């Protein structure tokens, strides 16, 4: 079978829809009672994933602590909603500049991806799924995407490929 290519809308065009749909979701009292992570696809359909395990939460917290220690001029946060060409995706951890923090407080969603987006991998995550998510983050403006493997080792990526270490936080450890 031949490979299928799906043309996603331009990030700018999708963002208007994402902002409207995300506001609807945030205003719906039903969704505020759920423990699952909520994301959307480009059609506004809700995608839910199970709540994180303790190991996942622990790694995320450690990444936030270390990012705040190694970077200045912003803040690391968890579960950051980002408008992408394929709906709203939530980075497990993200480094937001002070300007992006101010933007997010107004819109409850980031219109462009933060400089650093981090995904803490779960056993159910496939490499293909993570590659797609990285592509969406880069297309939305991320400078680096980090993947934290199950054993705590980190892999760093830029739009041009894998990096030996982060260029934005060069002193950041390669394992947590």
Residue, then its C-alpha position, 0 to 999 in steps of 0.5 A: x500500500x502506498x503511503x498516505x499524506x494528509x495535508x494539515x491546515x496552516x498553524x495560523x489558520x488552525x489556531x483560531x479554531x483551536x482557541x474557540x474549541x479549547x474555550x468551550x472545553x474549559x467552560x464545560x463543567x463535565x471536563x473539569x471533573x475528569x482526571x485524564x489528560x485532554x487534547x483535541x484533534x484538528x476537528x476539535x474531537x477530544x482525545x483522552x489519555x489515562x492519568x499518568x503513573x507515579x513514575x511519569x509524574x515523578x519524572x515530570x516534576x524532576x524535569x520541571x525542577x531542573x529546567x527552572x534551575x538551568x534556565x532563566x527568564x521564564x518558568x517550566x510548567x506541566x501539561x501545557x496546552x499548545x495550539x498545533x496544526x492538528x489540534x491542541x496538544x499538551x506537552x508533559x513539561x514545557x519551558x515558557x518564556x516570560x512573554x509566553x507566560x503572559x500570553x498563556x494567562x490571557x488565552x489559556x492556551x499557547x498559540x505558538x509552542x514554547x522553546x522547549x517541549x518535553x514528553x515523558x514517555x509511557x510504555x504505550x507511546x510509540x516512536x511514530x506517535x512521538x515523531x508526529x508530536x515532535x513534528x507538530x511542536x516544531x511546526x508550531x515554533x518549538x526550538x527543541x523537543x526532549x524525550x524522557x525515556x522510561x529509564x530517565x534518559x533524555x534525548x534532545x531534538x531540534x528541527x534538523x534532528x537529534x542533538x547530543x545535548x540541549x543547545x538551550x540548556x547545555x548544562x542540563x543532565x542527560x539523565x534524571 
